Amino acid sequence: MKAKDRRLQELRDTITELSPTDAYELQQNGAILIDVRDNDEVAQGSPIGALRLGRSFLELKIEEQIPDTDQTLLVMCAGGMRSLFAADGLQRMGYSDVRSVAGGFSRWKTEAQPFEVPRMLDATARERYARHLSMPDVGEKGQLKLMDSKVLLIGAGGLGSPSAYYLAAAGVGTLGIIDDDVVDRSNLQRQILHTEARIGMPKVESARIALEELNPDVTIVAHQTRIDSSNVEALFSDYDVIVDGSDNLPTRYLINDACVKLKKPNVHAAVYRFEGQITVFWPDHQGDVRGSCYRCMFPEPPPPELAPSCAEAGVLGVMPGIFGLLQAVETIKILLGIGTPLVGRMLHYDALSGEFMEMRARANPDCRHCSDGATFPGYEDYAQVCSSSPPAAGK
């Protein structure tokens, strides 16, 4: 008898084998079915609800996926041999109830047990997103979710540039960008989507060129327009998350009001000289903290004489980069449904002192836009508060 055959016989003496029919019944009662075949095999079909962990990484990843060592595990391969070796490895790691599916996926199909042809990343995507795939909080399922997501960025300026770059790099499937401006040389100190060669080009077109060069699989939808009450709902309706990188107060109020009405998360940030802040305005967030909206903090715009001159205020070029990246992080958390988004909280950073500070962003129980039972009062097209050129945060 060959060494391989002897070893298989030893494994069959110590590991329980069961039929696909019995395995399916156990799976329906809470056991976890693990498909240890390679990706190219799984792509041809896999049992519905199976945990797909290739044999090569099984021992490395199993504890992240199944920390309970008393959980019943059913291991399946193509024909029933690799699953025995895999089951032995799991037993050695301390899993107390591990069984092998006799005959593997071939017999599973013969016995007419349910299976699906799962949607999977191709080889190029696996290479590009390899660092995401190794994270249990993202993995292939999360990466596919990102690829199906749609995010709208308001502004292709200081905040929108880093947000767009990293959301495109992360593989968010569709990025919409709204901006009606053109690239100016003064933008290049902080708006990293644009280049000297593209001065005078519409910012949305410059952004499209940069992002498609970074990740050609992401769909860039350019909206070269200014949002107002007549188009905001049509522009927002198709997107999952709105990223507010706007550069003026009237636009921020309009974004807020539309997000409240459409129940969209509004990832908001603003910067000023050496300071910045970020929060997620999302009254409809289902979590421990009741979300607020922009009007909970600032019910109405200030009078023009109290608003700083946007041209004169200035901003350190890297500050929008910091907060644009944080906006991308919050957006990805929302899309994947992981972590705790900055709902009901505002993060403030002072670069000169090097200090972060978290503040509560409480919901106003009397807010006429987002309080319980409030009826949407309609949009208000405010006059531009800042009389000078747009502030540094967006443009």
C-alpha positions in Angstrom: 0.0 0.0 0.0 1.3 3.5 -0.9 2.1 6.0 1.8 -0.8 8.2 0.6 -3.3 5.3 0.8 -2.0 4.3 4.3 -2.5 7.9 5.5 -6.0 8.1 4.0 -6.9 4.9 5.8 -5.6 6.3 9.1 -7.6 9.5 8.6 -10.8 7.5 7.8 -10.3 5.6 11.1 -10.3 8.8 13.1 -12.5 11.2 11.1 -16.2 10.8 10.7 -17.4 10.7 7.1 -20.9 11.5 6.1 -23.0 11.6 3.0 -23.8 14.9 1.3 -27.5 14.3 2.2 -26.6 14.0 5.9 -24.2 17.0 5.6 -27.0 19.2 4.1 -29.4 18.2 7.0 -26.7 19.1 9.6 -26.0 22.4 7.8 -29.7 23.3 8.0 -29.5 22.7 11.7 -26.5 25.0 12.3 -23.4 23.1 11.3 -20.9 25.0 9.1 -20.1 23.6 5.7 -16.6 24.5 4.6 -15.7 24.2 0.9 -11.9 23.8 0.8 -11.5 23.7 -3.0 -9.5 26.2 -5.0 -11.1 29.2 -6.5 -11.3 27.9 -10.0 -13.2 24.8 -8.7 -15.5 26.9 -6.6 -16.3 29.1 -9.6 -18.0 26.0 -11.2 -20.4 25.7 -8.3 -20.5 25.4 -4.5 -23.1 24.5 -1.9 -25.4 27.3 -1.0 -24.3 28.9 2.3 -20.9 27.2 2.4 -17.9 29.0 3.9 -15.4 29.0 1.1 -11.8 28.7 2.5 -9.3 27.3 0.1 -7.2 24.5 1.5 -4.0 26.5 1.2 -5.1 29.1 3.8 -7.6 27.1 5.8 -5.6 26.8 9.1 -4.4 30.4 8.7 -8.0 31.9 8.4 -10.3 29.5 10.2 -10.0 31.1 13.6 -11.0 34.5 12.2 -14.1 33.0 10.6 -15.0 30.4 13.3 -13.6 31.2 16.7 -15.8 28.6 18.5 -13.9 25.4 18.6 -17.0 23.4 19.6 -18.8 24.4 16.4 -19.7 21.4 14.2 -17.7 21.7 11.0 -18.4 19.8 7.8 -15.4 19.8 5.4 -15.9 19.3 1.6 -13.5 19.1 -1.3 -14.0 17.8 -4.9 -13.9 14.0 -4.2 -13.5 13.5 -0.5 -9.7 13.1 -0.1 -8.5 16.7 0.5 -11.3 17.2 3.0 -9.9 14.4 5.1 -6.5 16.1 5.3 -8.2 19.4 6.0 -10.4 17.9 8.7 -7.3 16.4 10.4 -5.6 19.8 10.4 -8.7 21.4 12.0 -8.8 18.7 14.7 -5.1 19.3 15.5 -6.0 23.0 15.9 -8.5 22.0 18.6 -11.9 21.9 16.8 -13.7 19.1 18.5 -16.4 18.1 16.0 -15.0 18.0 12.4 -16.5 15.7 9.8 -15.6 15.0 6.1 -18.2 15.0 3.3 -17.7 11.7 1.5 -17.5 12.0 -2.3 -17.1 15.7 -2.1 -18.8 18.2 -4.4 -19.1 15.6 -7.1 -21.4 13.4 -5.0 -23.1 16.5 -3.6 -24.4 17.2 -7.1 -25.2 13.6 -7.8 -27.4 13.5 -4.7 -29.1 16.7 -6.0 -28.2 18.9 -3.0 -28.6 22.6 -3.6 -25.7 24.6 -5.0 -25.0 27.9 -6.7 -22.4 29.3 -9.1 -21.1 32.0 -6.9 -20.1 35.4 -8.1 -16.3 35.7 -7.7 -13.5 38.1 -8.4 -11.4 37.4 -11.4 -7.6 36.9 -11.2 -6.9 40.6 -11.9 -9.2 41.8 -9.2 -7.8 39.3 -6.8 -4.3 40.7 -7.4 -5.4 44.3 -7.2 -7.4 43.8 -3.9 -5.2 41.2 -2.3 -4.8 43.2 0.9 -8.5 43.6 1.2 -9.2 39.9 0.6 -6.9 38.9 3.5 -9.0 41.0 6.0 -11.9 39.1 7.5 -13.9 42.4 7.8 -13.7 42.8 4.0 -12.8 39.6 2.2 -14.3 38.7 -1.2 -17.8 39.3 -0.1 -17.0 42.8 1.1 -15.0 43.6 -2.0 -17.9 42.5 -4.2 -20.1 44.8 -2.1 -17.8 47.7 -2.7 -17.8 47.0 -6.4 -21.6 47.1 -6.4 -21.7 50.4 -4.5 -22.3 53.9 -5.8 -20.9 57.0 -4.1 -21.5 60.6 -5.0 -18.8 63.2 -4.3 -19.8 66.8 -4.1 -16.8 68.7 -5.4 -13.6 67.6 -7.1 -11.5 69.9 -5.0 -9.4 69.7 -1.9 -11.7 67.2 0.0 -13.1 65.4 -3.0 -9.6 64.7 -4.5 -8.3 62.4 -1.8 -11.7 60.9 -1.2 -12.1 60.0 -4.8 -8.6 58.7 -5.2 -8.9 56.2 -2.3 -12.5 55.2 -3.0 -11.5 54.4 -6.6 -8.4 52.5 -5.3 -10.6 50.6 -2.9 -12.8 49.4 -5.8 -16.0 51.3 -5.2 -17.8 50.4 -8.4 -19.4 53.8 -9.4 -18.1 57.2 -8.4 -20.2 60.2 -9.3 -18.6 63.6 -9.1 -20.4 66.9 -9.2 -18.4 70.1 -10.0 -19.0 72.9 -12.4 -15.6 74.6 -12.1 -12.4 74.3 -14.2 -8.9 73.6 -13.0 -6.9 76.6 -11.9 -3.3 76.8 -11.0 -4.1 77.9 -7.5 -6.0 74.6 -7.0 -2.8 72.5 -7.4 -1.6 73.3 -3.9 -4.2 70.9 -2.5 -6.4 69.4 -5.2 -4.3 66.3 -6.1 -6.6 65.0 -8.8 -5.5 67.7 -11.1 -2.2 68.6 -12.9 -0.5 71.6 -14.5 -1.3 70.1 -17.9 -5.0 70.1 -17.2 -5.4 73.7 -16.2 -8.5 75.1 -17.8 -10.1 71.7 -18.1 -13.4 71.0 -16.4 -12.6 69.5 -13.0 -14.9 66.5 -13.5 -13.1 65.6 -16.7 -9.7 66.0 -15.1 -10.9 63.8 -12.2 -12.2 61.2 -14.6 -8.8 61.0 -16.4 -6.9 60.6 -13.1 -9.3 58.0 -11.6 -9.5 55.9 -14.7 -5.8 55.8 -14.9 -5.7 54.6 -11.3 -8.4 52.0 -11.6 -10.0 51.4 -15.0 -12.6 49.1 -13.6 -14.4 51.9 -11.7 -17.2 53.8 -13.5 -16.8 57.5 -13.2 -19.9 59.5 -13.7 -19.1 63.2 -14.3 -21.8 65.8 -13.5 -20.5 69.1 -14.7 -23.2 71.2 -13.1 -24.0 73.1 -9.9 -26.6 71.5 -7.7 -29.7 73.4 -6.7 -33.2 72.6 -5.5 -34.3 71.7 -9.1 -31.8 68.9 -9.7 -30.5 67.7 -6.3 -32.9 64.8 -5.8 -32.4 63.5 -9.3 -28.6 63.6 -8.8 -28.7 62.0 -5.4 -31.3 59.3 -5.9 -29.0 56.6 -7.5 -26.2 56.8 -5.0 -25.7 54.9 -1.7 -23.6 57.5 0.1 -23.1 61.3 -0.4 -19.7 62.7 0.4 -19.9 66.4 1.1 -16.7 68.2 -0.1 -18.6 71.4 -0.9 -17.1 74.8 -0.6 -20.0 77.0 0.4 -22.7 77.2 3.0 -25.7 77.3 0.7 -24.6 74.0 -0.9 -24.0 72.4 2.5 -27.6 73.2 3.5 -29.0 71.9 0.2 -26.9 68.6 0.5 -28.2 68.2 4.1 -31.8 68.7 3.2 -31.7 66.4 0.3 -29.9 63.7 2.3 -32.5 64.0 5.1 -35.4 63.7 2.7 -33.9 60.8 0.7 -32.5 59.1 3.9 -29.0 59.1 2.5 -25.8 59.1 4.8 -24.0 62.4 4.4 -20.3 62.2 5.1 -19.4 65.8 5.9 -16.1 67.5 6.4 -14.8 71.0 6.4 -11.3 72.6 6.8 -10.1 76.0 7.8 -6.4 77.0 7.8 -4.8 74.5 10.2 -8.0 72.9 11.5 -10.7 70.5 10.2 -13.7 68.5 11.3 -15.6 65.5 10.1 -18.9 63.8 11.0 -21.6 61.6 9.4 -25.0 63.3 9.3 -27.5 60.4 9.1 -30.7 60.8 11.1 -32.0 57.4 9.8 -29.0 55.4 10.9 -30.1 52.3 12.8 -27.7 52.2 15.7 -27.2 53.0 19.4 -26.9 56.7 18.8 -29.6 58.8 17.2 -28.1 60.6 14.2 -28.3 64.3 13.6 -28.3 66.5 10.5 -26.4 69.7 9.6 -29.3 71.8 10.7 -29.3 70.3 14.2 -26.1 72.2 14.7 -26.7 75.2 12.4 -30.4 75.7 11.8 -29.8 78.6 9.4 -26.8 80.1 7.6 -25.1 83.0 9.4 -25.4 86.6 8.0 -22.8 87.5 5.5 -21.0 89.8 7.9 -20.3 87.0 10.3 -19.0 84.6 7.6 -15.2 84.7 7.0 -14.0 85.7 3.6 -13.4 82.4 1.8 -10.6 83.8 -0.3 -8.8 85.3 2.6 -9.2 82.5 5.1 -6.8 80.1 3.3 -6.0 76.5 4.2 -2.8 74.5 4.7 -2.6 72.3 1.5 -2.4 69.0 3.4 -5.4 69.6 5.6 -8.0 68.7 2.9 -6.0 65.6 2.3 -6.3 64.5 5.9 -10.1 65.0 6.0 -10.7 63.8 2.5 -9.1 60.5 3.5 -11.2 60.3 6.7 -14.3 60.8 4.5 -13.2 57.9 2.4 -12.7 55.7 5.5 -16.2 56.6 6.8 -17.7 55.9 3.4 -16.2 52.5 3.2 -17.3 51.6 6.7 -20.9 52.6 5.8 -20.8 50.6 2.6 -19.5 47.5 4.3 -21.6 47.9 7.4 -18.5 47.5 9.7 -17.2 49.5 12.6 -18.8 52.5 14.2 -19.4 55.4 11.8 -19.1 59.0 13.1 -22.8 59.3 13.6 -23.7 61.6 16.4 -20.0 62.4 16.8 -17.7 65.0 15.3 -13.9 64.6 15.1 -11.9 67.8 15.2 -8.2 68.1 14.4 -5.9 71.0 15.2 -2.7 70.5 13.1 -0.7 73.2 15.0 -1.2 71.5 18.4 -1.3 68.0 16.9 -4.5 67.2 18.8 -7.6 65.3 17.9 -10.8 66.0 19.9 -14.1 64.2 19.6 -17.3 66.1 20.3 -21.0 65.1 20.4 -23.1 66.0 17.4 -26.4 65.8 19.2 -29.7 65.5 17.3 -31.9 68.5 18.0 -35.3 67.1 19.1 -36.9 70.2 17.6 -35.1 70.2 14.3 -37.7 71.0 11.6 -36.0 68.8 9.1 -35.0 65.6 10.9 -36.8 65.4 14.3 -39.2 62.6 14.8 -42.5 63.3 13.0 -41.0 66.3 11.1 -42.5 67.0 7.7 -40.1 68.0 5.0 -40.5 71.8 4.8 -39.1 72.1 1.2 -35.8 73.4 -0.1 -34.4 76.9 0.3 -32.0 78.3 -2.3 -29.9 80.5 -0.1 -27.9 83.4 -1.5 -24.2 82.8 -1.5 -23.0 83.7 2.1 -19.4 84.3 1.2 -19.1 87.2 -1.1 -15.5 86.4 -2.2 -14.2 83.5 -4.2 -15.1 80.0 -2.9 -13.4 78.7 0.3 -10.3 76.5 0.3 -12.0 73.4 1.6 -13.5 72.5 -1.8 -12.1 74.6 -4.5 
